[in-house]
Amino acid sequence: MARHSIPTAQYKTFKSNQVEAAIDYVKTCGHKVVLKASGLAAGKGVLIPETTEEAVDGLKEIMVANVFGSAGDEVVVEEFLEGPEISILAFSDGYTIIPLPAAQDHKRIGEGDTGPNTGGMGAYAPAPVATPAILEQITNETLKPTIDGMRRDGFPFVGCLFTGFMLTSNGPKVLEYNVRFGDPETEALMLLLDEKADLAAILLACAEHRLDSVSIPIRPGSAVSVILASGGYPGSYPKGKPITFDEQNIPNNVVVFHAGTSQSGNQVVTSGGRVIAVTAYAPTLQEALDAVYKGVDCIYFEGKTYRHDIAHRALKTSAIEQTGVTQGLTYAQAGVSVDAGNSLVEAIKPFVRATRRRGADAEIGGFGGVFDLKATGYKDPVLVSGTDGVGTKLRVAVDIGIHDTVGIDLVAMSVNDLLVQGAEPLYFLDYYGCSKLEVSVATQVIKGIAEGCRQANCALIGGETAEMPGMYQLGDYDLAGFAVGAVERNQILPKSDIVPGDVLLGITSSGLHSNGFSLVRKIVSASGLSYLSPCPWNSQMTLGRALLEPTRIYIKQVLPAAQAGLIKGMSHITGGGFVENIPRVLPKGTGCFVDASTWELPPVFKFLMKHGGVEPLEMARTFNNGIGMVVIVSKENIGATIRTLKDAGSADVYQIGEVTQKDGVVMNNVHVWSS
């Protein structure tokens, strides 16, 4: 699910011999949990503890007392999600997927959803809370990625896929998959199939991978299923109780499905916990409920247990009321949480304070950030500004759930651009846009932004968090950064005295930095690897983590040399590589050559060349290829500049080329990259 970005709860799994580790986890994870036995447990292998103590007791029941037998050999401890539940049954032939109307189950044994969990005490369909927009979101974000992902992983799914969802404030999230018809949802859904629908033909079309050749017509109206259970269920219960049916008075629109029954001579008797599903179809939900409970009254056995409030959630006047709204809508119910925004501000304040510097106290929460330029000591300053984003590197971060590095990239892309003009970054502001604010994710992102500001010695003085339902896919976010710096008027770069014969020094990059990721993602997809695969050049981390190595921030290493007057010009090697970026700082009528043999091409770029079949010259105009910053110096200042750069920072420095009299960038010896 993580590999294919299918939304679900946070979780961790434990073997039966890891009970202490599981207990430690539920005590420290910081959220309520659900306990699930991984194996088959007849629909009852789920515990929903209300407290940490109950969770610990539940783990002991499953892992020590073996209440679910071998089904509990592995336990999933999952984040407790809140919201209405729905079930989606969908037919698939491995390519096409056709969902049936959404159904809602009633898991608890008691009225008003109280008491122990069961395999299901009743269901109804369609569920009004599953609006067309929600169903479209479920299809696009879960059902299609599931079917496509299983096929691409070599395990195509064919048949009926049952998926349980929780409609959380952050959108639909998967609770469970089942490879079967779901009980008691199926009984209701079968009655919604039009008489023209041929179930056997539908299943055959799935098996023959031609589901798009058949239709699955659905009747308008509602269907309700009520389970009749044995006395004592879901605990121990007696069997063999005679069942009688008043067939004369069972309504014509009611169907009785047998489950926990058996034949004893001429008598039908109970033989299971959930004995019978009484199901009715009618043009309206209320009519279906009236009919189904008339059917329930026509069936008798000792200890008959059932719920009288099936479909109680849908009996409210609207789907909005089902979510608990009894008066006017609020901003939060429209998808924007002011409380979440306030929580984020409180969570990030310590990170922001750590970016204090002269001129800024790095306090946030006001209407604007304030910076005292006079306090910096500049005599005749010129302000320099820059703005940038992270590009599709964000897609990798979101897909693998690592969010604490892209903030560094965001800062780096802007402050490195200030540096090439000789400017010292003074302050930074960020923009974070999303569909639904997940405080934990945003906190990690802004923690990274603060770390980038710390590396650049600039203050994080403000930002904007925009929660915009419908503008982004759930789980996605976008970033923009804005940096302002200062430079003395007589130290602005590039200088006008760059001439042929001046030398290009290359300062190494940390990796891909933040450019070319649209091509990177395409190459990874074609390579047969995933972001979760071991990194081919560093087995200590995943490929995704290696690709996310944050952009190097060159301020502390390069600014001293610039302020000392050693540097004539600089080029930040971003999108466009050497070919597009170096000419931006050269005077008209000049160009340069770059000797690709003067430094070692890092492994990540060799990987991209090999698996993408990328030509060396295309590499030179797309990626940084191991050199993230190029500085231009006069020949007499080569030694002093290299010493100053090495004294101020850890990145290696190479003499990689010269300024020439010919326009453009000539790449020499790029053939060594292919060796």
N, C-alpha and C positions, 0 to 999 in steps of 0.2 A: 504494500500500500504506500509506503514511503517512497519507493522507487517511482511510482506512477502518480505521486501527488494526490492520493485519494484522501479526502478529509476524514479523520477519525480522532479518537481521544488519545492522549498520551498514555503510554503503557510500558510495562516491563514484565518479563516472564521469569519464572523460577521453577526449577525442578523440585521434586518432593524432598530431596535431601538438602534443600536450601531454605528451610523454614525460617531460620534466624535472620538470614539476609532479607527474606520477604517481610518479616516483621519490622526490621530496621527501616525498610523502604516505606512502609505505610506510616511509620511514625515520623518520618522526615520529609516526605514528598510535598507536603504543604497543601494538599487538596484531598477531598473525600474520594473514596475509591469504590470500585466494583470488583468483586472476586469472581473469576471465571475458571472453571475446570476446562482444560483444553480438549479433553476427549469427549466422547459421546456420553451424555448423561440424561438421556430421555427428556431433553428440554428443561431439566431442573438444575443444571450445573452452574447456576449463577447465584451469588449472594450479594445483597446490597446493604452493607452495614451502615448504620447511622452515625457511629462514632468510631474513633480509633480503637477503642477497647473492643468493640464488636468486630472490627476488621481483624484484629489479632486473634480473637476467638474463632472467627471464620477460617482463617488460614490454618489454624490448628485442626479444625474439623476436617478440612479438605486434605491437608498434607500429613497429618499425624494420625487422626482417627479414620481416615480414608472413607468418609461418608459417601463419596461418589466412586469408590473403587478405583480401578486403573484410570478412569477418566481424569482423576486428580493427580496423575503422575507429573503433570506440568500445570502450573497455575498462572493465569494472566492477571496481573494487578493493574487495573485500568482506571484512568481518571473518571470520576463521576460526572456525567454530563446532565444538564437540566434542560427541560423543555418537553413539548409534546412528542410522543413516539409515533412513527408510522412504519408500515411494512410495505415494501414494493416487491411484487413478484413480476419477473420479466422473462420472456422467452428470448432465446438467442441461438443462432446457428454458428456462433464464433465470429461473425462479422456484423450482421444485423441484430439489433436488440429492440424488442417491443414490450414496453411495460404495461401492466394492467393497472386499473385504478388503484390509488393508495388506500390501504386499509388501516384501521387502528384496532389493536389487540388490547385486552384487559388482563394483565398478568396476575394481579393480586387476587387472593381468594375472597376477600371481604368487600362489602359495599363501600363506595367512595375510595376505591383503590387502597384498602387497608389489609393488614394480615400478611401471611407468608406469600412468597412468589410461587407461581405455578407454571405449568406449560401453556397456560392461556385459558381464560374462563369465558371468552366470547370475543366477537369482533364485528365490525361493521365496515361497509365500503359503499361509496367513496367517502373518504375522510375530508370534511370541508377545510380543515386546517392546511391541507396540501393544495395550495393554490396553484394555478397554472404556472406562475413564475417559479414557485418552489419545485414543481415537478420538472420544469425545464432545467433548472439548476442541478437537480439530482441526476438527470439524464446526462448532462454535459460534463459534470464534475466528478461523478461517481460511476454510473452504469457504463458509459462509453469507455472511460479510462480503464475500468475493470476488464471488460471484454477485450478491448484492444491490447491491454497490457498482458493479459494471460496468453493471448495468441502470440504476441511478440516474444514472450518468455518461453515459448515452446509448449505451453499447456492450454490449448484453446478450449474454451468452455462451450459446451453444447447442451441445451436443455432448459430447465426453468431455474433461474437464479433468484433466491429469496434474499433480500437485503433489508435489514432493520435499520432505521434512521432515528436519530434524535434531532429535532428541529431546535437547535440552540440559538442563542443570541448572535452567534458567529456563523450561522448558516447550518444546513443539514450536515450531520456527521454520522459516519457508519458505526453502528453498534455491533452488528454481526452479519455474517453471510451464512446461508444454508443452501445446500445443493439438493433442494427438494421443494415440494409444495409445503407452505407453512400452515400449521394447524393452530387456531381455528380460522385464520384468514381465508384459506382456500375455499372452505365451504361457502362463505359469503361471496367470494369472487366468482365461483363457478355459476352461481345463480345470476350474476351480472352478464355472463356470456350470452350473446344473442342465440336464439334457437338455430340460426344459420351457421354458427360457429361449430366446427368439427375439431374437437380436441385432439383426436388421433391424427388427423391431417396436419394440425399445427405441429405436433411433436415429431411427426415424420419429416416435415419440412425442416425442422431444426436439425435432425439427424443427417439430412441430405444437403445441408448448407444452402437452402433456398428459401429461407423464411420470408424473404421479400416477395415471394410468389403467392403467398396466401394472405387472406385478410382475417383479422380478429375483431369482429364486430361486438360492440359493448352496448347493452341495453341502458337507456336512461332510467333513473330511479335509484333505489337503495336496497341493500341486502344486509341482513343481520343474522349472526350466528350466536346461539347461547349454548354453553356447555353444561351438561348435567353430570355432576361428579359424584363419586361414592362418598359416604360419610367418613370423615377423618382425613380425606385428601387435603393437602398434598403430603400429609404424614401417612402412617399405616392405615389401612382400610380393609374391611371385610370383602370377600368375593362370594359369588354364587347367589346373590339376592335376586329373586324373580322380578322380571320387568313386565308390566302390562301396558298395552297401548289402546287408547280409546280412538281407534282409527276412524270411526264414524264422524267424530267432531274435530279431527285435525284439519285445519283450513287447507284449501286446495293449493294455496301458494306457499305451503310449508313443505320442506324436505327434511327427512330425518336421516342423519348419517350415523351409522354405528361405528364405535371405536373399541371401547373396553367392554365388549359383550361376547358371549359365547352361547352355544346351544347345549342345553341339558335335556335330552329327550325332546319333548315338544315345547319346552319352555326356554325362552330367552332369559339369560341371567347375566348379572354383572361379572366382569372378569378383569377390570382395570380401574385406575383412578379416575380418568376422564372417560365417562361411559358413552355418552351420546352427544352429538351436536345437532341441535334443532335450528333450522335455518329457514328464513323467509325472505321473499322478494316482493317489493311493492313500489308503486310510483313515487311515494314519499317515504322518508325515514320513519315518521310516526306511524304510518300504516304498516310498514314492515315490522316495527316493534310490537304493535298490537297483535299482529298475526303470529309472530314468533312466540310470544308469551301465552297465547291461546294454545299453541302447539305444545309448549312446555307443560301446561296444565293437563294435557291429555296423555302424559306419560308418567307412570308411577313405579317407584321401587323404594324400598326401605333405605333411609338415610340420604335420599336425593338432595344434593346440594347444588345451588346455582346462584348466580348474581341477578338481582332484580333491576340493576341500573346500567345494563349494557348500553353503550352509545350515549351515556349521560353527558359526555363532553360536547357531542354534536348537537345536543338539544338546546344549546344556547342560541340566541337569535342570529349569531354570525360567527364566522371564523375568527374575527377579531376578539369576540368575547371569550372564545375558547382559550386564548392566550392570557386571559385574566383581566382584560380591560373592561371595566364596568361603567366608566365615564369617558370623557374625551381622550383622544390619543395624546401621548406625550412624545417629546423629542426622542427619548430613548426607544420607544416602541416604533418610531420611524427609522431606527437603525443607528442613531447617533447618541453616544453615551457621554454626557458631560462629566459624570462621575469617573468614568475610565480615563478621561483626559486629565482630570485633577489628580487621579492616582499616579498617572505617568509623570506628571510634573514633580510630585513628591519623590517618586522613585529615582529620578535622574538628577535631583539637586546635588547629591554628593559628587557625582561625576563632573557636573558642570563647575562646581566650586574648585575642583582640582585644576581647572584651566586658568585660574586667576593670573594676571600679570599686571605690570605697571600700566595704569590707564583704565583698568576694568576690574570690577569686583566680582564679575562672573555670577551675579545673582539673576535668576530668571523669574518670570511670572508677571512682569509689568507689561505695559503696552508697547514698549520699545527698549532696545538695548542702548546703553550709554557708554561712550568711550572718551576719555580725556586725552586728547592728542598731545597737549602741552606736557603731560607727565612723562612722555616718552623721551623728551630731550632733543627731538629733531629741531634743527635751526631753520631750514628752508624746505619743508617737506612737500612732496607731491604725493597725493593719494592714488593708489592703484587698486582696481577692483577686478574680480574674476568670479565666474559662476560656471558650474559644471554638474554633471551627474555621474552615475556609475555604469550606465548602459545595461546591457543584458547580462552582465556579471551578476546582477540581482537575481536573475532567473535561476542560476546555479545555487545561490545562497538560499533562496526560497525552497527549491526542490530538495535540498539535503538538510534544511533546517539549521544552518549555521548562520547566525545573524550578527555576530559580534566583531566581524572584520570589515564588512562593507562600509561601515562608518569611517574607518581609517581611509579607505579608498576615496570616499566622498571628499574628505578634507584634502587629501593628497592632490587630487586632480585640480583643485582650485589654487591651493597655496604654491604648488610647484609652478603654476603659470604666473603667479605674482613674482616668484623668485627670478624667472628669466628676464624680468625687467629691473632686477636689482632690488626689489622691494622686500622688506621684512613684513610678514603677515602680522596684523594687529588683532583682528577679531574675525569671527566666523558666525554665520547664521545658517540654519538648516531648514529644509521643508520635508515633511514626511506625510505622504498621502496614501490612504488606504480605504477599503470598503468598510471594514470593521476593525476598530482599534483593539489589538491584542496587546495588552500592557506589557506582558513578559517579552514579547518579540520586539516591540518598540524600545523597551528599556535596553535590550542588548544592542540594538542598532545605535542608540544614542550614546551608550557606553563606549562603543567603538569611535563615534564622532569625537567624544571627549578625549579619548586616547590619541586620536589624530591631532587634535588641537594641542595636546600636551607635547607631542613630538615636534610640532611646528612652532611651539611657544606663542600661540595666539589664544585669545580668550573666546570661549563659546558664550556669546552674550544674548542669544535669543534664537527663536525658531518658530515654526508653525507646524502643528499636527492637524491634518485635515481628514476627517472621517466622512467619506462620501459614498453611501450605499448606492449600488448600481453603476458606479463609475469604474470600479476595479473588480476583478475576480476575487472572491473570498480567499483570504490567505496571502494575496499578493500585496505588495506595497511599492511605492516609488519614492525616490530621493532626489533632492536637489540641494546644492550647497552654494553659499555666497561668501566670498572672502574679501576683506579689505586690508591693504597694507600701505606702507609708506616708504619712500626713498628720498634721500636728499636730492635736490634738483640736479646737482652736478654729478650724480652717480647713476642716473637713469641708464639702463641698458636697452638695446645694444648701442655701443658707441659707434661713432661715425668713422673711426679710423681702422676698421677691419680691412685688411689688404691681403692679396695673394701671398702665400707663404706663411700666414698665421696657422697655428696648429689646432687641431681638434682633439680634445681630451674627452674620453668617454668614461662616465661613472656608472658602475653596474646597477642593474635593476634587481628587484627582489623576485621577479617572475614575470608573469604576463601583464602585471599592473591592471588597468581597467579598460583595455581596448581590444577589439578583435573578437569579442566573445560570441558574436553571432556565428562567425566561422568556427571558433573553438567548439561550440555546442554541436554544430553540424558534423565536425570531425569525430567527436566523441561518440555521437550516435552511429556513425558509419563504422567505427572501430570494433563494435561488438561489446564494448565495455560500458559500464554504467558509472555514475558518480560514486557509487558505493563500492566499486571494485578496488582492490589494492592498487595503489599508485605504481605504475611500471618502473619509475625511477626512484621511488622511495617507499619501500614496503612498510614503513612505520605509520603510514597514513593512507587514507582513501584518495582516489583520484580527484573526487570533488573537493576535498579539503586542500589538496595541493594546488588546484586551479584557483582557489580562493585566497592564496597567499596575498596579503594586502600590499598595495602600492607603496613603494619606498618614498618617504618624505625627505627631501634633500636640504631643507632649510638650515639645520644646524651644521651640516657638513660644508655647504657651499657658500652660505651668506658671508662668513668671515673673509673668504678670498675675494668676493665681490666688493665688500666694503673696503678692502685693502687696495682696490684698484687694479688687481691682477687680471681680471676677466674683462674681455671686450664684448662678449655676447654669449648667450646661452640658448639652448633649444631643448624643450621638454619633449621627449620622444613618446608621443601618444598615437592616436589613430592617424594613419598615413606613414608611420615609421620614419626612417631616415629620409626617404625620398621626398616626402611632403613637408616635414617639419624643419629641417635644417635651413632650407632656403628662406624661410620666413624671417630669419635674423641677418641674412647676408645682404650687403649693399648691391644695388643694381649693377649688372655687369660682372658679377663674381659667382662662383659656384664652389664646389668642393669635391674631393674624393674621400671615400671611406674604405679602409682596408679591413675586410671581414676576417682576415687571418690573424689580427692582432689581439683577439680575445677568443675564449672558448665559448662556442654556442651552448647555452644551458640545455639540460635534458628535456625540459618541457617543450622547447621549440623543435628539438629533434623528433620528439614524439608527434608533434603536429605535422611536420614535414613528411614523416614516414606514413602515418595513417591517413593524412589528407592528400598526399601526393602534391603538396604545395611547392611550386618552383621557388628557388632561392630569391629571385628578384621580387616575386609576389610577397614572400616573407618580409623583404626589406621595405616594402611599401604598406605593410599591414601591422606588423608587430615591432616591439622594441628590440627583440632578439638578444636580450641580455644587457643592453645599454639604455638606461632610462633617462639620462641627462647628458647632453653634450655641451662642453664649455669651449669657447674660442679664446686662445691666448697668443700673445706674440712669442716668437721662438726664444727670446731672451728670458721670458718669464716661465718657461716650462717647468724647470726644477722647483722654483719657489711656489708655483701654483700647486704642483703635485704634493709637495711637502705640507702645504697649508691644508689641502683637502684631506690628506691622510691623517693629519694630526686632529682634525675636527670631526672625523667620522670613520665608520668601519667599511664602507663600500669601497671596492677596488677601483683604481683609476688606471686607464690605458691611453696611450697615444694612438689614436685610431685614424687620423687623416690630416688633410691640409686644405686650406682655402686656395682655390685656383681662379684663373681668369675666365674659365668657361662656365656658362650658366648651368644650373642643375646639379644633381648629385650623381657621381659615378661610383658604382659599387664594384670594388676590386676584390678578387679572390673569393667570391661567394661560393665557388665550387667546393671550398673546404667544408661548408655546412652540410654537404651531401655525403661526405666521406665518413 
